[in-house]
């Protein structure tokens, strides 16, 4: 299994979507899940511009049909998108 919060929540969901042969269970807290809807400046740094098909290919929303394992999504938590000290 795997778990994560914020970007880690996006990645833990991605783990069961894109690597079901290894990850069977995931818990995702406050995942952004789709880089087309998250803060675009951050995503453009890592996924480039313009927004193209590679965004949909990496989207947990667009790729949800791939889910084979078990997934617990937790929403409503506070994700301030900043580093905690």
Secondary structure, DSSP 8 states (H G I E B T S, - for coil): -EEEETHHHHHHHHHHHH-TTT--EEEEES----TTTS-HHHHHHHH-SS--HHHHHT-TTTTGGG--SEEEEE-SS----S---
